[in-house]
Amino acid sequence: MEFRILGPLEVHHGAAPVAIPGVKERALLVDLLVHAGRVVPADRLIEDLWGDDPPGNPGNALQGRVSALRRAVGPAGAALLVTRPPGYALEVEPERVDAARFERLVAEAGRVPAAEQGGAAGLLEQALGSWRGPALAEFADLPFARAEAARLEELRLGALDDAEAHLRETATLIAGRPQPATEALVLVGFAWAALGRGDAGRAALLLGAAGATRERIGVAPVGAERREAVLARQAARSRLGERAFQAATAAGRDLPADQALRVASQSNR
């Protein structure tokens, strides 16, 4: 199963979404995901879910929410959500949780040698592409979720800064030496960064420029089309709207790659 908290809470079993009904059940799942693979004491879960207003029999109430969550998850529920004194744990591999994958990719990017800036930028692009919106926004009234959301947002902004620094360095290296394939990759990277900063219009502009640049060479790197399609969907679904997205993309297609790279490199500095 796949669990996503970098945006609205989503659970998927293969390609099929899994509905998690109930406010407390969703909050319980998020609490366990934040501590995935570790035991969360029952007392801590009760405090996180009910705060200063616990039910009359909090232990039984918690057990009821755990049972309901297991049923919602389906046949795998009992194996995933385990009872382990003094509480409960969600036994899920880190790669099955988008936040854990994001942190792994950011850490890997930080270990890339300075001479391989493109590799670091690619890892950061993958990491930032995991975000579909504010983390844990649905649970902003819960202190544990606010703290985790703030931590993840700090990591996201740091990754954005690092990605843009790597991309600017690559753009500087190829300035005056046209390399369409590299230019297109760098433009897409800058487009992801723009979207991450909430500027869907600039993301669409740079995505259009990248597409036009790619067409000049008639080939796309493995996975490039899928990444750009995801980027396009996210940008079009933003406040920008589909029509404005298409207009900005069309304008970007008329923008020479070197000029688009200068625009991208000078932004958010």
Phi, psi and omega in degrees: 000153179245138180236132183233124178235359178275068190134197177303143179299127177223143174232133180230139171248100191066232179270353186268129175290147178246120181281131175245094181281159176093124181298314182292323179295320179293318178295321178298315179300315180297318179301317180290326178293321178299330179248033187309132179084356181241150178283129174254118182303146180302320180299322179293318179296319179298315179296318181295322185277323187243349178059230182274007182231063182288157176291171183301319177237083188299325179298313179293322179297318179295316178302322178296319178293323178297315180298317180296321179293319178300317179296320182294322180292331177103201185305330182279354187302315183294326180283330182279313184259100188252148173274126181211111184309136010262025182196234185221158178218149175256110183273089181224139179294141181307324182292349179271359180241123186299324181295321178293320177297317178304311182295323178297314181296320178297317179296319178297319179299325180290342180263358181288133179303150183302332183283354182242056184299324181298322179295319178295317180297322179296319178294319179292326176298316177299317181298311182291334178291349178286340186278132178245002183157184179302136180290133171060025183301328180298338186245027185297342180276357181257123184306318182296323180287321178300317181296316180292321179298319179296320179296315181294322179295322177297318177296320180297314180294323176295320178295321177299313179301314181294318181299315181294324177296315178297317182294319178297321180295317178296318179299322178294320182295326183264000180301130179081357178231084186308123176224084188310317183297314180292320179302316181296317179298317180294320179297319178295320177300315178295326178295317176300316181297319179298316179296322178296334178266007176086011181256077182293330179297314179292324177300315180295319179301312182289326177294320176297318179295322179294318180298316179295321178295319180297321182296334180293332180256347173069020179210147178237141176301156180303128178086350185296316182296321179294315180298319181290327177294320177297315178301315181298318180297317181294319180293317182293331181274356180285186179298341180301317181089156185298315184295314179294325177299314180298321180294318180293322178296318179297320178296323179294328180294336178270000183264120178303147185302318182295323177291320178298321179294323177295317178300314182294319184292332183272351184277146174058032179265000000 
